Amino acid sequence: MTMEPPWTSMELSFFQYLDTPRKIQEYLDEIAYDERCFTASPRRIIQERKANCFGGALLGAAALEHLGYEPLIVDLVAEKDMDDDHVIAVYKRFDRYGAVAKSN
């Protein structure tokens, strides 16, 4: 059993604006990359307009869930020390998969 997050009316309006996966990705592309070493909640990301890749995946998953997709967060672990790990929010539409993500 999943619980609905207690979104505010402003946050619900925000999610209604992001009415396609493309708009979710465009939003993630336009906000600043958060260099801080912690992950912010989707609520904080909406307020501050910045996110790291994990926070971007959380916001993407929340927005996808609002659209009726069953979100899946995937952590891609780098094999070499010089590479960065990456986190994405994956969704399925019909028989195809897509993803939204925030990248540095």
Buried (B, 14 or more C-beta within 10 A) or exposed (E): EEEEEEBEEEBEEBBEEBEEBEBBBEBBEEBEBBEEEEBBEBBBBBEEEBBBBBBBBBBBBBBBBBBEBEBBEEEEEEEEEEEEEBBBBBBEEEEEEBBBBBEE
